Structure formats: structure tokens, C-alpha cells
Amino acid sequence: MRNYKKKQREEAGLVVPFGQIPALLDGDLTLFESRAITEYLAEEYSDKGEKLLCQGCKKLKAITKVWLQVEGQQFDPIASKLAFESVFKGMLGMTTDPAAVEDLEARLVKVLDIYEARLSKSPFLAGDCFTLADLHHLPIIYYLMGTDSKRLFESRPKVSEWIKKITARPAWVKVLSLQKQQ
């Protein structure tokens, strides 16, 4: 089956290094890495749906890219490991390491303190509008809000308010609904 899927991908022109998913084939362009895919889609199809990169304002676009980097370099490495310890290990029949959770939470607190300061100046990370910088946080936040680590987010009023806004977005609600159907 695995070779069949690989053959199907190759026939479709979807050959990606490392055999990674997600992958995107758009005409003659093949992309992998979810962040690259979302940035491409936000720019290429900016005339449809939400303006996730704020095309008209170079400064706002630059601020969005800063917060995209913060998510990818500061938030996600810690939050993903925390989700692995707190959620995914249990799903895999493994035992959570309480010391690792404690260390990761202490590191995440420092990031969330910076988020709290930023969100005291604007409703979203890049400014007044929802952008990719906010969107990229949704999957891991979803998992962490189902753990004891939820208190780290809820104890910061601006972070808590931001999470309520981004998780209430119709597209995210639809994603969760579709996920429950599987």
C-alpha cells in the first residue's frame, strides 16, 4: 500500500523531499512544510476569503511575518513538545514525564508573558486583524486547552481573550466539526 501511495504521488507530480505531508501541488508548483503552504495560499489566493497577510500594508505584512517567526521559533517548539507529553504520549500508550511537563510549562510561561504584553496593544498578534500569525497557533492551542496547561493561557487575560476570538472563528469551528466526523 505504501509503495502504491508513493507511486500515485509521483504520477500526480507530487514528489516531495522527506516524503512529508502535508504537501501541495498547484499547477507546476510543489510545496511541503505547512507554514510555507499557508503563506503561499494566503498570497496566491488573497482575492478569496480572509486577508491573512494584509497585502495592502507593507508594515503590517512585516509585523505579521515577525509573529509568524515567533510562532515557529519560540512558541511551537515548546508548545508542541508540551502537547506531545500531555496529549500524544497518552494516545500512544506512553507515560507522561511530569518533570518534562514542568520544564516545558516554565518555558512556555516566558513566551506567553511576551504574548500578553503584545496582545495588550492589539486584539491579534500582528495588529487589528486576524492573520496567519494567529492561525498557525490554533492546532497546538486546541490540544493544550484540553490539558492542565490550559491554566497558563487562562491566567493571562489578553491571551485568554485572544484564544477565545481565534477559536470561535467559523472556519476553525468547521475544522473541529469535520475532525469529529472522522
LINVEN-V9851 format. One record per residue. N is the residue number from 1. RES is the residue in one small letter. NEAR is the number of other C-alpha atoms within 12 Angstrom. Layout:
# LINVEN-V9851
n->{N & N}
res->{RES & RES}
near->{NEAR & NEAR}
This chain:
# LINVEN-V9851
n->{1 & 2 & 3 & 4 & 5 & 6 & 7 & 8 & 9 & 10 & 11 & 12 & 13 & 14 & 15 & 16 & 17 & 18 & 19 & 20 & 21 & 22 & 23 & 24 & 25 & 26 & 27 & 28 & 29 & 30 & 31 & 32 & 33 & 34 & 35 & 36 & 37 & 38 & 39 & 40 & 41 & 42 & 43 & 44 & 45 & 46 & 47 & 48 & 49 & 50 & 51 & 52 & 53 & 54 & 55 & 56 & 57 & 58 & 59 & 60 & 61 & 62 & 63 & 64 & 65 & 66 & 67 & 68 & 69 & 70 & 71 & 72 & 73 & 74 & 75 & 76 & 77 & 78 & 79 & 80 & 81 & 82 & 83 & 84 & 85 & 86 & 87 & 88 & 89 & 90 & 91 & 92 & 93 & 94 & 95 & 96 & 97 & 98 & 99 & 100 & 101 & 102 & 103 & 104 & 105 & 106 & 107 & 108 & 109 & 110 & 111 & 112 & 113 & 114 & 115 & 116 & 117 & 118 & 119 & 120 & 121 & 122 & 123 & 124 & 125 & 126 & 127 & 128 & 129 & 130 & 131 & 132 & 133 & 134 & 135 & 136 & 137 & 138 & 139 & 140 & 141 & 142 & 143 & 144 & 145 & 146 & 147 & 148 & 149 & 150 & 151 & 152 & 153 & 154 & 155 & 156 & 157 & 158 & 159 & 160 & 161 & 162 & 163 & 164 & 165 & 166 & 167 & 168 & 169 & 170 & 171 & 172 & 173 & 174 & 175 & 176 & 177 & 178 & 179 & 180 & 181 & 182}
res->{m & r & n & y & k & k & k & q & r & e & e & a & g & l & v & v & p & f & g & q & i & p & a & l & l & d & g & d & l & t & l & f & e & s & r & a & i & t & e & y & l & a & e & e & y & s & d & k & g & e & k & l & l & c & q & g & c & k & k & l & k & a & i & t & k & v & w & l & q & v & e & g & q & q & f & d & p & i & a & s & k & l & a & f & e & s & v & f & k & g & m & l & g & m & t & t & d & p & a & a & v & e & d & l & e & a & r & l & v & k & v & l & d & i & y & e & a & r & l & s & k & s & p & f & l & a & g & d & c & f & t & l & a & d & l & h & h & l & p & i & i & y & y & l & m & g & t & d & s & k & r & l & f & e & s & r & p & k & v & s & e & w & i & k & k & i & t & a & r & p & a & w & v & k & v & l & s & l & q & k & q & q}
near->{7 & 9 & 10 & 10 & 14 & 19 & 15 & 14 & 21 & 17 & 12 & 19 & 19 & 26 & 25 & 21 & 14 & 11 & 19 & 17 & 20 & 20 & 26 & 27 & 22 & 17 & 10 & 11 & 18 & 24 & 27 & 24 & 20 & 20 & 27 & 23 & 24 & 27 & 30 & 24 & 25 & 25 & 23 & 19 & 18 & 19 & 15 & 11 & 14 & 21 & 27 & 37 & 38 & 28 & 23 & 14 & 15 & 12 & 15 & 26 & 28 & 22 & 27 & 33 & 30 & 23 & 34 & 30 & 24 & 27 & 34 & 26 & 17 & 25 & 34 & 31 & 22 & 31 & 42 & 30 & 28 & 38 & 35 & 28 & 32 & 34 & 29 & 22 & 19 & 15 & 13 & 12 & 12 & 13 & 17 & 21 & 20 & 15 & 14 & 20 & 28 & 21 & 19 & 29 & 32 & 19 & 24 & 32 & 28 & 21 & 28 & 37 & 24 & 23 & 36 & 28 & 19 & 25 & 27 & 22 & 17 & 19 & 27 & 35 & 43 & 36 & 30 & 20 & 26 & 32 & 37 & 42 & 38 & 42 & 39 & 33 & 37 & 33 & 26 & 32 & 38 & 28 & 25 & 33 & 26 & 19 & 25 & 20 & 31 & 27 & 20 & 32 & 32 & 24 & 17 & 25 & 22 & 27 & 35 & 27 & 22 & 36 & 37 & 23 & 22 & 30 & 28 & 19 & 19 & 13 & 16 & 24 & 19 & 14 & 18 & 19 & 12 & 11 & 11 & 9 & 8 & 7}
